[in-house]
Amino acid sequence: MMRGYGSHLGWWDPEFISILEESFQLILYDHRGTGHSVHTSGDYSILTLAKDAAGLVEKLGFEKVNVFGLSLGGMVAQELAIAWPGRIKSLVLGATHCGGATLVPPSPEVMQIMLERAREGRREPIDETWLAIAFTPAFLLENPRAVKAYLERAAKLPTDPEIISLQAQAAAVFDACNRDPAITSPTWILHGQFDAIVPVGNAFVLQSHIPFSRILILPGLGHDFTVQSPSYAAWLLTNIIQLDEIIQP
């Protein structure tokens, strides 16, 4: 389970995790420099984060795992599937892209909000500007308790601005489009219809580069669909992974 930009494992929605735990043994971890993980110096690239994931799987003694990567975590998941194909049972890429020249960028306003998170010296909690791009207006209006719980989770162990900046730089140069055809794992692409951070057009670009991948556009949802509709997202993940296990045990 790979989280996205600036977040750590504590950001996962508890209901989403609870439902998945009924069917799977979950590996939740922090990217280096986030949560309880450290990053002292050296390279900070998407490939480096994939190496961390591969090392974790090996250390835990698993031969193969199902992988779900959300946003930046989806970029890490692609690198993992390309470089360590023997470790992947099935691959689910959520709200992500493969980078490069075919990237469908967010609006300039959204890009500015994302860059503001990485301003040197800032260690402020998530505010309304981030909520406005991570979720849909309808979700924010109709689910005040879920929004409050999300803000409380995000306020714990805030990620250092330097790490957020490193993640932003890593994402900016990430380009797996020409390498994604090497992915041999059964692959599903999940994307919210109204994703403002990674526009939905990226899902179709991604699908065009990964052989035999399948795509599901989630109606009415924004970027972090695991928070906006945790039971639906968990139901989807459970069923598509179990389907892959039936087709390719």
ZIURDA-V701066 format. One record per pair of residues at least 12 apart in sequence whose ideal C-beta (glycine too) atoms are under 10 Angstrom apart, sorted by the first residue. I is the first residue (numbers start at 1). J is the second residue. Records with the same first field share a line. If there is no record, write none. Layout:
BEGIN
I=J + J
END
This chain:
BEGIN
1=16 + 17 + 20 + 24 + 26 + 27 + 28 + 29 + 65 + 66 + 67 + 68 + 69 + 70 + 73 + 226 + 237
2=27 + 28 + 29 + 31 + 49 + 50 + 53 + 67 + 68 + 69 + 70 + 71 + 72 + 73 + 74 + 75 + 76 + 77 + 80 + 93 + 94 + 96
3=28 + 29 + 30 + 31 + 34 + 35 + 69 + 70 + 71 + 72 + 73 + 76 + 224 + 226
4=31 + 69 + 70 + 71 + 72 + 73 + 74 + 75 + 76 + 94 + 95 + 96 + 134 + 167 + 171 + 197 + 198 + 223 + 224 + 226
5=31 + 34 + 70 + 71 + 72 + 73 + 75 + 114 + 117 + 118 + 134 + 159 + 164 + 167 + 168 + 170 + 171 + 197 + 198 + 223
6=31 + 34 + 71 + 72 + 114 + 117 + 118 + 126 + 130 + 154 + 158 + 159 + 160 + 161 + 163 + 164 + 165 + 167 + 168
7=30 + 31 + 34 + 35 + 70 + 71 + 72 + 73 + 126 + 153 + 154 + 157 + 158 + 159 + 164 + 167 + 224
8=28 + 29 + 30 + 31 + 33 + 34 + 35 + 36 + 37 + 153 + 154 + 156 + 157 + 158 + 159
9=26 + 27 + 28 + 29 + 30 + 31 + 34 + 35 + 36 + 37 + 153 + 157
10=28 + 30 + 34 + 35 + 36 + 152 + 153 + 154 + 155 + 156 + 157
11=34 + 35 + 70 + 126 + 150 + 153 + 154 + 156 + 157 + 159 + 224 + 226 + 227
12=26 + 28 + 70 + 153 + 224 + 226 + 227 + 230
13=146 + 149 + 150 + 153 + 224 + 226 + 227 + 228 + 229 + 230 + 231 + 233 + 234
14=149 + 153 + 230
15=146 + 149 + 226 + 227 + 229 + 230 + 231 + 233 + 234
16=225 + 226 + 227 + 229 + 230 + 231 + 232 + 233 + 234 + 237
17=226 + 230 + 234
18=230 + 231 + 234
19=230 + 231 + 232 + 233 + 234 + 235 + 237 + 238
20=68 + 226 + 230 + 233 + 234 + 235 + 237 + 238 + 241
21=234
22=234 + 238
23=234 + 237 + 238 + 239 + 241 + 242
24=65 + 66 + 68 + 234 + 237 + 238 + 241 + 242
25=60 + 62 + 65
26=66 + 68
27=53 + 56 + 57 + 60 + 62 + 65 + 66 + 67
29=52 + 53 + 56 + 57 + 60
30=52 + 157 + 159
31=44 + 48 + 49 + 52 + 53 + 72 + 73 + 76 + 159 + 163 + 167 + 170
32=44 + 48 + 49 + 51 + 52 + 163 + 166 + 167
33=49 + 159 + 160 + 162 + 163 + 164 + 166 + 167
34=157 + 158 + 159 + 160 + 163 + 164 + 167
35=156 + 157 + 158 + 159
36=157
37=52 + 163
38=163
39=52 + 160 + 162 + 163 + 166
43=166 + 170
44=162 + 163 + 165 + 166 + 167 + 169 + 170
45=76 + 79 + 166 + 167 + 169 + 170 + 171 + 173 + 174
46=72 + 75 + 76 + 77 + 78 + 79 + 80 + 99 + 167 + 170 + 171 + 173 + 174 + 175 + 176
47=75 + 76 + 79 + 80 + 82 + 83 + 170 + 174 + 176
48=76 + 79 + 166 + 170
49=72 + 73 + 75 + 76 + 77 + 79 + 80 + 167 + 170
50=69 + 75 + 76 + 77 + 78 + 79 + 80 + 81 + 82 + 83 + 84
51=76 + 79 + 80 + 83 + 84
52=76 + 80
53=65 + 67 + 69 + 73 + 76 + 77 + 79 + 80 + 84 + 87
54=79 + 80 + 83 + 84 + 87
55=84
57=80 + 84 + 87 + 88
58=84 + 87
62=87 + 89
63=86 + 87 + 89
64=86 + 87 + 88 + 89 + 90 + 185
65=80 + 87 + 88 + 89 + 90
66=88 + 89 + 90 + 91 + 92 + 185 + 186 + 237 + 240 + 241 + 242 + 244 + 245
67=80 + 81 + 87 + 88 + 89 + 90 + 91 + 92 + 93 + 185 + 187 + 241
68=90 + 91 + 92 + 93 + 94 + 188 + 190 + 226 + 233 + 237 + 241
69=81 + 91 + 92 + 93 + 94 + 95 + 96
70=92 + 93 + 94 + 95 + 96 + 190 + 198 + 223 + 224 + 225 + 226 + 233
71=93 + 94 + 95 + 96 + 97 + 134 + 171 + 195 + 197 + 198 + 223 + 224
72=95 + 96 + 167 + 168 + 170 + 171 + 174 + 198
73=93 + 94 + 95 + 96
74=91 + 92 + 93 + 94 + 95 + 96 + 97 + 98 + 189 + 190 + 191 + 198 + 202 + 206
75=93 + 96 + 97 + 98 + 99 + 167 + 170 + 171 + 174 + 175 + 176
76=96 + 170 + 174
77=91 + 92 + 93 + 94 + 96 + 183 + 185 + 187
78=91 + 93 + 96 + 97 + 98 + 99 + 174 + 176 + 177 + 179 + 180 + 183 + 187 + 206 + 209 + 210
79=174 + 176 + 179 + 180
80=183 + 185
81=93 + 176 + 179 + 180 + 182 + 183 + 184 + 185 + 187 + 210
82=176 + 179 + 180 + 181 + 182 + 183 + 184 + 185
83=179 + 182
85=182 + 183 + 184 + 185
86=184 + 185
87=185
88=183 + 184 + 185 + 186 + 187
89=185 + 186 + 241 + 244 + 245 + 248 + 249
90=185 + 186 + 187 + 188 + 237 + 240 + 241 + 242 + 243 + 244 + 245 + 247 + 248
91=183 + 184 + 185 + 186 + 187 + 188 + 189 + 210 + 213 + 241 + 244
92=185 + 186 + 187 + 188 + 189 + 190 + 216 + 236 + 237 + 240 + 241 + 244
93=180 + 183 + 187 + 188 + 189 + 190 + 191 + 203 + 206 + 207 + 210 + 213 + 215
94=188 + 189 + 190 + 191 + 192 + 195 + 198 + 203 + 216 + 218 + 223 + 224 + 225 + 226 + 233 + 236 + 237
95=134 + 189 + 190 + 191 + 192 + 195 + 197 + 198 + 200 + 202 + 203 + 218 + 221 + 222 + 223 + 224 + 225 + 226
96=171 + 174 + 189 + 190 + 191 + 195 + 198 + 202 + 203 + 206
97=171 + 174 + 175 + 176 + 177 + 191 + 198 + 199 + 201 + 202 + 203 + 205 + 206
98=174 + 175 + 176 + 177 + 178 + 179 + 180 + 202 + 205 + 206 + 207 + 208 + 209 + 210
99=171 + 172 + 173 + 174 + 175 + 176 + 177 + 180 + 202 + 205 + 206
100=173 + 174 + 175 + 176 + 177 + 178 + 179 + 180 + 205 + 209
101=175 + 177 + 178
102=175 + 177 + 178 + 201 + 202 + 205 + 206 + 208 + 209
103=172 + 174 + 175 + 177 + 198 + 199 + 201 + 202 + 205
104=198 + 199 + 200 + 201 + 202 + 203 + 204 + 205
105=198 + 199 + 201 + 202
106=133 + 195 + 196 + 197 + 198 + 199 + 202 + 223
107=133 + 196 + 197 + 199
109=129 + 132 + 133 + 196
110=129 + 132 + 133 + 196 + 197 + 198 + 199 + 223
111=133 + 197
112=129
113=127 + 129 + 130 + 132 + 133 + 134 + 196 + 197
114=129 + 130 + 133 + 164 + 168 + 171 + 197
115=164 + 165 + 168
116=129 + 130
117=129 + 130 + 159 + 161 + 164 + 165 + 167 + 168
118=159 + 160 + 161 + 162 + 163 + 164 + 165 + 166 + 167 + 168 + 169
119=161 + 164 + 165
120=161 + 162 + 165
121=161 + 162
122=158 + 160 + 161 + 164
123=158 + 159 + 160 + 161 + 164
124=155 + 158 + 161
125=151 + 152 + 154 + 155 + 156 + 158
126=150 + 151 + 153 + 154 + 155 + 158
127=151 + 154
128=140 + 147 + 151
130=151 + 154 + 197
131=147 + 150 + 151 + 154 + 222
132=196 + 222
133=195 + 196 + 197 + 222 + 223
134=150 + 154 + 195 + 196 + 197 + 222 + 223 + 224 + 227 + 228
135=147 + 150 + 192 + 194 + 196 + 221 + 222 + 223 + 224 + 225 + 227 + 228
136=192 + 193 + 194 + 195 + 196 + 220 + 221 + 222 + 223 + 225 + 228
137=194 + 222
138=194 + 220 + 221 + 222 + 228
139=194 + 220 + 221 + 222 + 224 + 225 + 227 + 228 + 229
140=222 + 228
143=227 + 228 + 229
146=227 + 228 + 229 + 230
147=227
149=227
150=224 + 227 + 228
153=227
171=198
176=206 + 209 + 210
177=205 + 206 + 208 + 209 + 210
178=209
179=209
180=205 + 206 + 207 + 208 + 209 + 210 + 211 + 213
181=208 + 209 + 210 + 211
182=209 + 210 + 211
183=209 + 210 + 211 + 212 + 213
184=210 + 211 + 212
185=210 + 212 + 213 + 244 + 248
186=212 + 213 + 214 + 240 + 241 + 243 + 244 + 245 + 247 + 248
187=206 + 207 + 210 + 211 + 212 + 213 + 214 + 215 + 244
188=207 + 210 + 213 + 214 + 215 + 216 + 236 + 237 + 240 + 241 + 243 + 244
189=202 + 203 + 204 + 205 + 206 + 207 + 210 + 213 + 214 + 215 + 216 + 217
190=203 + 214 + 215 + 216 + 217 + 218 + 221 + 225 + 226 + 233 + 236 + 237 + 240
191=203 + 204 + 206 + 207 + 215 + 216 + 217 + 218 + 221 + 223 + 225
192=217 + 218 + 219 + 220 + 221 + 222 + 223 + 224 + 225 + 226 + 228 + 229 + 233
193=217 + 218 + 219 + 220 + 221 + 222 + 225
194=218 + 219 + 220 + 221 + 222 + 223 + 225 + 228
195=217 + 218 + 221 + 222 + 223 + 224 + 225
196=222 + 223
197=222 + 223 + 224
198=223
199=223
200=217 + 218 + 221
203=215 + 216 + 217 + 218
204=217
214=240 + 243 + 244
216=236 + 240
218=232 + 233 + 236
221=233
END
